[in-house]
Amino acid sequence: MDPGLVFQGSYLQSLSVACVWGGDTHRRLSSQILLVPSCSVELPQRPPRHNGRSARGRRGAMAGGGGSGVPGSGASGGEQPGGGGVDYRGAVCLAPMVRVGTLPMRMLAAEHGATLTYSEELIALRLQRCVRKPNAAHGTVDFVDPKGAAMLRVLPAERCRLVAQLGAADAVTALRAAQVVCRDVAAIDVNMGCPQHFSVSGGMGAALLEKPETVKDILTTLTRNLDVPVTCKIRLLAEPRRTADLVRTIAGTGVAALGVHGRRREQRPRDPASWEGIRQAVEAVPGLPVIANGDVFSYSDVARVRRATGAAAVMIARGAQWNPSIFRPAGFLPLEEVKKVRKCGRRAVRSGGLTEKRTTLRGASGSGITYRTPSTSCVR
Ligand SMILES: Cc1cc2nc3c(=O)[nH]c(=O)nc-3n(C[C@H](O)[C@H](O)[C@H](O)COP(=O)(O)O)c2cc1C
């Protein structure tokens, strides 16, 4: 079966997996990994280090990627393994968005200037069972689950800016899932802010905000074992002091950057984001690039939020969903212009399989639109 044809509904499947899973298993495994950092539990083969570099201690503005030589490499022509360098300072990112952050939307955002593009949240429990399959027909690398559904599809051209976001509740599952995709992405992010029931009930997302030991466990395990930068995305806690404690814990794990959504778990999108709360988080971790997120609805807001918070980078969700040209320093293009059918350099991007109906531009159907490969290619 062509995995490219089986993409719809994959998220719903992952939700049902997340919902039935929970309990103490993850805590047991997590504590094992804390006690034995070399991972005595059975884990996938760790990719070899490159250039003698360690994944540790690469916190900061620049962090390199690697990962060639792991089993299963040798994808379709023209591919180069590795994640490339990630410069968080000054980055303007497409935020992770379920059903939105799929390949066409990521390419559109990059075409208009997004420096980093996040995948939608990938449930680690499911991703760990996916197989990496080069898709010669589309020129992509697909991560296909046992039922043949592609959970993530990556174009080689986006590897230097693609951040795969994981939904994970424990270190072992997070690492297993990250190792499936890590050599095809620029960085790995862990979602620690999703307030949805499926996420919290599975011990993922915002549930982690109350579990600093698990946060530490997951992030330390990832930073120790991966050759790509690791980040996480949190929400604010009720008291600034608790947010500061959490971000300091996170900073101590060796992450390359930290995304802070300026809302608390119980707040809805209509509630204004607290840029002041983000500023307090930034001040708690001098030296760690913070990616400010919340209520950025135009390119001029990017400078405003950076000034107000002192954050190194900015992340945009709904503003990009409404019009992906928000990333243009010169200002919005009319949505009709953004939606225009474009000539594609790659069959993968022309293919109907990639113009997924799941990718929704607010005010546009998303289907029937073709996207061209952005001129911004990876520079390593
Ligand atoms: C449709 C949609 C899907 C989202 N999915 C995710 C997700 O998968 N992971 C995540 O961390 N946040 C997710 N979010 C939250 C956004 O990343 C972001 O934190 C939030 O929308 C605030 O940013 P904004 O004010 O720019 O919209 C989602 C938001 C929207 C609107």
PDBQT file of the ligand as one rigid body, heavy atoms in Angstrom, charges set to zero:
ROOT
HETATM    1  C1  LIG A 401      -5.329  24.410  15.550  1.00  0.00    +0.000 C 
HETATM    2  C2  LIG A 401      -4.322  24.425  16.662  1.00  0.00    +0.000 A 
HETATM    3  C3  LIG A 401      -3.628  23.269  16.952  1.00  0.00    +0.000 A 
HETATM    4  C4  LIG A 401      -2.645  23.284  17.964  1.00  0.00    +0.000 A 
HETATM    5  N1  LIG A 401      -1.902  22.160  18.173  1.00  0.00    +0.000 NA
HETATM    6  C5  LIG A 401      -0.829  22.218  19.037  1.00  0.00    +0.000 A 
HETATM    7  C6  LIG A 401       0.090  21.148  19.126  1.00  0.00    +0.000 A 
HETATM    8  O1  LIG A 401      -0.002  20.134  18.433  1.00  0.00    +0.000 OA
HETATM    9  N2  LIG A 401       1.121  21.276  20.008  1.00  0.00    +0.000 N 
HETATM   10  C7  LIG A 401       1.300  22.402  20.789  1.00  0.00    +0.000 A 
HETATM   11  O2  LIG A 401       2.255  22.485  21.553  1.00  0.00    +0.000 OA
HETATM   12  N3  LIG A 401       0.436  23.432  20.697  1.00  0.00    +0.000 NA
HETATM   13  C8  LIG A 401      -0.602  23.374  19.829  1.00  0.00    +0.000 A 
HETATM   14  N4  LIG A 401      -1.421  24.460  19.695  1.00  0.00    +0.000 N 
HETATM   15  C9  LIG A 401      -1.145  25.674  20.487  1.00  0.00    +0.000 C 
HETATM   16  C10 LIG A 401      -0.269  26.618  19.662  1.00  0.00    +0.000 C 
HETATM   17  O3  LIG A 401       0.969  26.049  19.312  1.00  0.00    +0.000 OA
HETATM   18  C11 LIG A 401      -0.010  27.925  20.420  1.00  0.00    +0.000 C 
HETATM   19  O4  LIG A 401       0.660  27.628  21.615  1.00  0.00    +0.000 OA
HETATM   20  C12 LIG A 401      -1.286  28.691  20.783  1.00  0.00    +0.000 C 
HETATM   21  O5  LIG A 401      -2.217  28.674  19.715  1.00  0.00    +0.000 OA
HETATM   22  C13 LIG A 401      -0.946  30.144  21.123  1.00  0.00    +0.000 C 
HETATM   23  O6  LIG A 401      -0.331  30.778  20.033  1.00  0.00    +0.000 OA
HETATM   24  P1  LIG A 401      -1.126  31.886  19.146  1.00  0.00    +0.000 P 
HETATM   25  O7  LIG A 401      -1.648  32.906  20.094  1.00  0.00    +0.000 OA
HETATM   26  O8  LIG A 401      -0.109  32.387  18.177  1.00  0.00    +0.000 OA
HETATM   27  O9  LIG A 401      -2.270  31.154  18.474  1.00  0.00    +0.000 OA
HETATM   28  C14 LIG A 401      -2.415  24.458  18.706  1.00  0.00    +0.000 A 
HETATM   29  C15 LIG A 401      -3.148  25.617  18.419  1.00  0.00    +0.000 A 
HETATM   30  C16 LIG A 401      -4.081  25.619  17.406  1.00  0.00    +0.000 A 
HETATM   31  C17 LIG A 401      -4.834  26.881  17.093  1.00  0.00    +0.000 C 
ENDROOT
TORSDOF 0
